[in-house]
Amino acid sequence: MIYRFRVILDNDVDDDVFRDLEVRETDTLEDLHNIITQSFGFDGTEMASFYLSDNQWNQGEEISLFDLSDEEGSARLMSETTLNEVLHESQTKLIYVYDFLSMWTFFVELADIVEETSGVDYPNVMFIHGQIPDIAPEKDFDFEEEFDEFDEFEDDLDIEDYDNLDFDENWN
């Protein structure tokens, strides 16, 4: 069987940028990684990971390109994970992050499962829409809401008032 994917660049860009790809269900996530990087014009030399995702695009278990964990063999690897192990009709979404310094983030969705077409080489780029920007879209990590209740300076201490600070300045 052939898995058809739509791979969408994180929606923090002005224009829609996506690729429609076809990959055999028995190919690995590393094969999917390779066609994604090629179809978006990356050289494929940076670290990358897939994350299992639910229907609300919440990030789940990581499946990485290389094992960088402290305990060898504890990481799930792309090269050892076939598409049909992690994706099926009820589990259709992955998050893909390429280049952890730039944080190129893509939403990968299994759109269809079809029969293999004779004469077509797989993996296959079916459709290209939009051009990837020169730099990765900035992420808007809104931590302000999370920390509204905590203000480390709310006690109004005057740090210039050494006489009333609670420490011994000659501790050494």
Solvent accessible surface area in square Angstrom, and as a share of the most:
residue,aa,sasa,rsa
1,M,91,0.41
2,I,0,0.00
3,Y,7,0.02
4,R,74,0.27
5,F,3,0.01
6,R,91,0.33
7,V,0,0.00
8,I,64,0.32
9,L,1,0.01
10,D,11,0.06
11,N,117,0.60
12,D,74,0.38
13,V,32,0.19
14,D,150,0.78
15,D,103,0.53
16,D,98,0.51
17,V,4,0.02
18,F,27,0.11
19,R,8,0.03
20,D,21,0.11
21,L,0,0.00
22,E,10,0.05
23,V,0,0.00
24,R,82,0.30
25,E,39,0.17
26,T,87,0.51
27,D,27,0.14
28,T,30,0.17
29,L,0,0.00
30,E,59,0.26
31,D,48,0.25
32,L,0,0.00
33,H,3,0.02
34,N,61,0.31
35,I,9,0.05
36,I,0,0.00
37,T,3,0.02
38,Q,130,0.58
39,S,14,0.09
40,F,7,0.03
41,G,66,0.64
42,F,36,0.15
43,D,114,0.59
44,G,25,0.24
45,T,104,0.61
46,E,69,0.31
47,M,34,0.15
48,A,0,0.00
49,S,0,0.00
50,F,0,0.00
51,Y,25,0.09
52,L,38,0.19
53,S,6,0.04
54,D,62,0.32
55,N,104,0.53
56,Q,131,0.58
57,W,70,0.25
58,N,84,0.43
59,Q,112,0.50
60,G,40,0.38
61,E,84,0.38
62,E,77,0.34
63,I,0,0.00
64,S,7,0.04
65,L,20,0.10
66,F,112,0.47
67,D,46,0.24
68,L,136,0.68
69,S,49,0.32
70,D,158,0.82
71,E,126,0.56
72,E,167,0.75
73,G,65,0.62
74,S,69,0.45
75,A,30,0.23
76,R,80,0.29
77,L,32,0.16
78,M,0,0.00
79,S,56,0.36
80,E,123,0.55
81,T,3,0.02
82,T,34,0.20
83,L,0,0.00
84,N,61,0.31
85,E,97,0.44
86,V,8,0.04
87,L,1,0.00
88,H,85,0.38
89,E,149,0.67
90,S,97,0.63
91,Q,43,0.19
92,T,29,0.17
93,K,25,0.10
94,L,0,0.00
95,I,12,0.06
96,Y,0,0.00
97,V,7,0.04
98,Y,5,0.02
99,D,21,0.11
100,F,75,0.31
101,L,172,0.85
102,S,48,0.31
103,M,72,0.32
104,W,17,0.06
105,T,15,0.09
106,F,0,0.00
107,F,43,0.18
108,V,0,0.00
109,E,63,0.28
110,L,10,0.05
111,A,75,0.58
112,D,65,0.34
113,I,52,0.27
114,V,32,0.18
115,E,125,0.56
116,E,86,0.39
117,T,72,0.42
118,S,110,0.71
119,G,85,0.82
120,V,50,0.28
121,D,126,0.65
122,Y,21,0.08
123,P,60,0.38
124,N,41,0.21
125,V,59,0.34
126,M,86,0.38
127,F,102,0.42
128,I,92,0.47
129,H,79,0.35
130,G,27,0.26
131,Q,147,0.65
132,I,39,0.20
133,P,48,0.30
134,D,147,0.76
135,I,133,0.68
136,A,14,0.11
137,P,16,0.10
138,E,150,0.67
139,K,50,0.21
140,D,127,0.66
141,F,131,0.55
142,D,96,0.50
143,F,115,0.48
144,E,134,0.60
145,E,135,0.60
146,E,118,0.53
147,F,110,0.46
148,D,100,0.52
149,E,172,0.77
150,F,135,0.56
151,D,71,0.37
152,E,117,0.52
153,F,150,0.63
154,E,120,0.54
155,D,91,0.47
156,D,127,0.66
157,L,114,0.57
158,D,84,0.44
159,I,126,0.64
160,E,122,0.55
161,D,50,0.26
162,Y,133,0.51
163,D,137,0.71
164,N,118,0.60
165,L,37,0.18
166,D,148,0.77
167,F,119,0.50
168,D,90,0.47
169,E,111,0.50
170,N,120,0.62
171,W,198,0.69
172,N,164,0.84
